[in-house]
Amino acid sequence: MEITTSTLTLAFSSQPFLLAFSLTIFSLLVALLTIRSKSSKSHTPSHATSPNPTKTCNCCHSCNGTLGNSDSSSLATVTGHLNGGSAAVEMVAAVSDRVVEKQTGASMMEQLVPEITTHTLSYLDYPSLCRLSMTNSLMRKAANDDNAWKALYHKDFTMEQDTVTPVNGWKSYYAATRAVVNANTEFYNVIKERSLPAMSHFWLNADYVKCIHASGELFTGYNAIMQSWQLTFDWEQWLDFEVQDVRARVLTDMAWVTMKAYIHLNTRPFSVTNVFEFHNGRWYMVHHHSSVMLIDGDVGQQIIHA
């Protein structure tokens, strides 16, 4: 073992060996450089001397429709992102939207067919549509579209007024109808609470207001109506009720609401009509009429008795 190690050390330390080793390494480097130079020349395209051609690009990158040598890496980068998953696809889609908006001057929202925009906004409720209109100018324009508010009106209230053309547009008409329906709901909350002070603030203080209770009694004038509600609230046999099929019609400063009121679901309902007038920024009740609904047999009997 000692003899072998000494022999190797002597061989590597001799001057002829080092010289031969150096020449061998140098020759290998020269050969590699020569082969690489010939390979690059053989792969040079025939049109290398011609002006750099532009390649049409259908990608959504910032190459503006053309690709040069420097854009090849950009295309590869986008391709790599596309192969990276859904997050990368969303990023490229966002870039595409910005490119389309830059080229056409219109956003994707503006390029949608109006019917599609209206159908999309129809899934929003009243508060959401109002919040959407406060985001930016584009969303405000879309959220204030008259067709969107008409669709929302039909969804929340009734389809009966499809031929109505509101003077101030469907958004204003929706807001007015919403205020009247809320006032009508407040009226029945006051009845359930048996609050005479609240009822006195609910009615318009005028001599032409009228109230017809379910008993058929007619009361005219503000004071007489308040006395009738006082007697109603003092009645011990008070029954709960439910209101259904509410329909409202609103004009400039007057509105009426029709509905059905059920004391018991297994009994015939009451047909109710409430009329409101708009004064000093709010809706006041000026007429209330409640009567038992007649069925077909009852109508025939009423005609015979008449």
C-alpha angles and dihedrals in degrees: 000000000000091000092052094050092049091049093053092047092052091048095052093044096053116105098228091056094051092049093050092047092051093050091050093053092047092051091052092051093050091049093051093050092049093050092048092050093052092046093054092050093050091053095049108120118243092241094054092113093051121087114283107273120224119235121215111243126201095183126113095237126114094269091107093227100310136084128208129174092281092051094059090080089049091054090048089051092053091046089051091052090049090055090050100079142264095315090060091048090054089050092052090046090054090050089049091052091052092048092050091048091049094049099042101027091232130098124232089257091056092049093057118106108258091238090057092049092049092048091050094050091048089075091064123088126226098273093044093052090050091050091049091056090059097056103078142325095272094051090044090056092049094044092049093054109131094222091055092055091045090054090047091050092053091047096049102034125011145321092218095092099055092126094049116114108200114216094225097034134265095286092060090042091051092051092049092048091048090053092050093048090049090051090050090051090049089054092059092044088057090051092051091049092046090222112163094184090055091047091050090055091046098059124069111250098235137120095237098060115114137197128191112187125205089264089066095247115143122215123187127193132030098271095048091049093051090051090051092053090048090057090046093052091047092055108112098208096072118166129196119240143191129222121216141168095033113188124180133192119190130196127177099287103354134064138172131202127201125194147145121254120202122198090179122010091225093056130074114275130242119246108226132190123186123187123200135191126202114235131161095351099312142075120256127191115243101166136029124179125177125175138155114267115241124224123217094270092049090052091055092049091049091053092049093049090048 
